[in-house]
Each structure stands twice: as C-alpha cells, then as structure tokens.
Amino acid sequence: MRLRHADGTTVHLGYCTNVHPAEDLPGVVAQLDTYAVAVRRALGVDRLGLGLWLAAPVAAALAADPAARRRLGHELTVRGLEVVTLNGFPYAAFQAPVVKGAVYHPDWTTPQRSAYTLDLARVLADLLPDDAVRGSISTLPLAWRSPWDAGRAATARRRLDALAKGLAAVQRDTGRVIRVGFEPEPGCLVESTGQAREVFSDMDTDRLGICLDLAHLACAWERPADALAGLRAAGLPVVKVQVSAAIEAPDPAGASEALRRFVEPRFLHQTRAAGVCGAADPADPAYAADDLDAALDARLPGAWRVHYHVPLHAPPEPPLRSTVPVLRDALAALYAGPVAGCDHLDVETYTWGVLPEARRPRGDAELAAGIAAELAFARDELTALGLADGGGVGAPGPRAAEGVPS
C-alpha cells in the first residue's frame, strides 16, 4: 500500500514474507498466491507491498540470472504486488523447527554475509517499481554481541566499506538507489540506538543507515522521540521501519503462567527488565536474559519487555499486554511532523506459527486474514497521523532514482 505524507513523500507500507517458510523460487512464487494475493484482496487494494525475504541460495540464483529476475518481477506485477524492500537479516531456514541463535550467522565478519547482501541489492534493483525513489534492505547489526574483539570489528568495518562501494556499483549499473539498514536487536552487538550511534557513526550514510524495528526499540526501553532525535543528531538515516510490537509484563511474577505459554523452541525471545534503560550494557544479566525461559528462571526484577513479535491488532490477554503504545509514539515521532521520517514501512510479525495454540492461525486462510488485519491496523495508525492514500502504482523496471533525505 502507498500513503502520502504532507511533505509529498510516498510512504510504502507492506508486510514481511519471512513469516512464510519458502526456501526456493517456486516456493516464493507459490506463497504469493497462497498469502499475498489473499491479503491484498482482504484489504481491497489494487497493489500490495511486500517486504520480500529471499534465502541466500535464491538470492544468489536470481542475482546471476537477469531473466529470472524479470520473471519474478512479472509474477509480482500480475498479482498486484510490489517490492521496494527486502529483509536480508535471516540468511536461510528462518522457519526451521529450531532457529534461535543461528539467525545471527553468518555475520558481518564473513564474506558470505557481504555476498548475500549485494546479491539482494542486485535483485531489488530490478524488482523496484519504475516510480520508486529507492530500495532498502534490512540486515543484522553486525553480529551477536560475543565473541567480539578489535580484530572482528576491523574486519566488519572493511566489509561495510566494501558494501557501500558495491551499492554504488549497483546504482551505476542500474540507475537504482539501494540502501542497507542495520537493525538494532536485543542481544546483538548493537541492541539500542545509542549503541548504533557509537558503532555506525562514521559509515557511508548515503547508502547505509538504520532499520528501526519498533518491538526492538521497546525492548531496549527507549523513548522513540529521544531515539530518533539521537539518530538525527548523529546523521544516521532511518532507511526502513519494521512496524512490530513486543510483549510487556508489568508484573512478571504475577504473569508467570501466562508468560510460560509463550516459551517455544524456534526463536530466541530476549527479555529485558525496565532497569535496562539505566544500565551501561543493555545485556547486563541483572536486567536481561537471552530467552524467555531463562528470564523466568532468573526472576528478573521489575517490569519486562519480551522480544516476541505479537500481532499488532491482537495483543496478548491480560495480565500481559503489547508495546503498541511505543509503536504509536514512534510513528508519531516519524510522521506527525512536517517531514516524513522514513519512506519504507514493513509489518514484521514472523511469529504467527509459534503463538500459543489458542492464538495460532488454523490454516492458510486464517494466517492471511491475520496479516491483513495487521496491515489495516498499521494503515489506520498512519492515516490518523494525517497520511493519505498514496494513489498510483508503478511496474518493475530500472529507472534513474534520486535519494531524498530521511
């Protein structure tokens, strides 16, 4: 979906397909029919945006085959779908039975991560609608927090410099601007916007910036207005926003039974207590645990926020709640002012398949309906801030693009 900010910026809103398990190109196309078309029809829109997730082998095959990219672009267009952003955080097997810490590998100290991200950039350059200003790719914030040392930091810095040069080459070859956003996440080397300012302050901000996941922002107990002001002061653009909500437990001891229903084997659910906002290290074990079961065993003090993406429109039952108030504050900080803070928005609830049994979709149709309800929720939040229907659509194909400030 496209919305229009008062400053004239087209704001793209879609959903991230990492909720689906496809690991090859036929599977990616099949999921368009099973889910994306059903979501588009439920919303009653002519064109739906997707934050496409392509596993590394698929990305490599597409990057090497212009004809295959054209075919994928055609498959999107005939279904009323468009892509301006890709999720390049999970490398592969994101919906495997057990993912946990594997999602952080390979990291930005490896050539595999660099190659994957540039493959995605080449693919996205050909998938972008003709009238899209630019594309974006989200990626992990360098690595999990340990092990890390000066040598790994130097290697990662060289890879970021090479990434910026590679993105410049994509622009020279295609005329399309592609930017990469590093996504602060609990437990990673960069888990807060404050750490992002320290780590990324000297990178090429014409092509590299921040992907702001609103559930992660909440789990770091950051105030959205302050976080965004800090990024602006540091000259770090927000190239993509993931519209997501985490679990909040004001009284974890009293909610332990409800919280245990969210313990599951696939994903990490990093948990941060309210005191983390005053800690020098957000992963300080006095206030933090790397998974929900560990937090329950440790009995962390104070209120908790849990890195467990819950449907935007359907918060968990009391005594739990979601961090949608943080989401609202962030959207207001980004869009209520005279200038749009970002032009790419992705609803990213990848946890539908591991929700407690009573809240889990029963079949493909229920999952599509849930995704549509989330997108309608996000659209309504944005229109309440003054954004309007963005109108026209474009078709995939290369076009010279100019960057606009974030």
QUINORHU-V845885 format. One record per backbone hydrogen bond with DSSP energy under -0.5 kcal/mol. CO is the residue of the C=O (numbers start at 1). NH is the residue of the N-H. Records with the same first field share a line. If there is no record, write none. Layout:
CO=NH ; NH
This chain:
1=13
2=390
3=11
4=388
5=8
9=5 ; 11
10=12
11=3
12=345
13=49
14=347
15=51
16=19
17=20
24=28
25=29
26=30
27=31
28=32
29=32 ; 33
30=34
31=35 ; 36
32=37
35=39
36=40
37=41
38=42
39=43
40=44 ; 45
48=82
49=15
50=52 ; 84 ; 85
51=17
52=54 ; 87
55=58 ; 59
56=60
57=61
58=62
59=63
60=64
62=65
65=69
66=70
67=71
68=72
69=73
70=74
71=75
72=76
73=77
74=78
75=79
76=79 ; 81
77=80
80=48
82=50
84=136
85=52
86=88 ; 138
87=54
91=56
93=96
99=102
100=103
101=104
102=105
107=110 ; 113
110=114
111=115
112=116
113=117
114=118
115=119
116=120
117=121
118=122
119=123
120=124
121=125
122=126
123=126 ; 127
124=128
127=83
128=397
129=132
135=179
136=86
137=181
138=88
139=183
140=142
141=143 ; 190
142=108
143=189
149=153
150=154
151=155
152=156
153=157
154=158
155=159
156=160
157=161
158=162
159=163
160=164
161=165
162=166
163=167
164=168
165=169
166=170
167=171
168=172
169=173
170=174 ; 176
171=175
175=401
176=178
177=135
179=137
180=209
181=139
182=184 ; 211
183=141
185=188
187=145
189=191
190=185
192=196
193=197
194=198
195=199
196=200
197=201
200=203
203=205
204=207 ; 208
207=180
209=182
210=212 ; 239 ; 240
211=184 ; 213
212=214 ; 242
213=217
214=218
215=219
216=220
217=222
218=221
222=224
223=227
224=228
225=229
226=230
227=231
228=232
229=233
230=234
231=236
232=235
235=237
237=210 ; 239
240=212
241=243 ; 346
242=214 ; 244
243=348
245=310
246=323
247=306
248=321
249=252 ; 304
251=255
253=256
255=259
256=260
257=261
258=261
259=262
260=263
266=99 ; 100
270=307
271=289
272=305
273=276
274=277
275=278
276=279
280=282
281=284
284=287 ; 288
286=301
287=273
289=271
291=295
292=296
293=297
294=298
295=299 ; 300
303=274
304=249
305=272
306=247 ; 308
311=314
317=320
321=248
323=326 ; 327
324=328
325=329
326=330
327=331
328=332
329=333
330=334
331=335
332=336
334=341
343=12
344=241
345=14
346=243 ; 348
347=16
348=350
349=352
351=354 ; 355
352=355
356=359 ; 360
357=360
361=363
363=367
364=368
365=369
366=370
367=371
368=372
369=373
370=374
371=375
372=376
373=377
374=378
375=379
376=380
377=381
378=382
379=383
380=384
381=385
382=385 ; 387
383=386
388=4
395=130
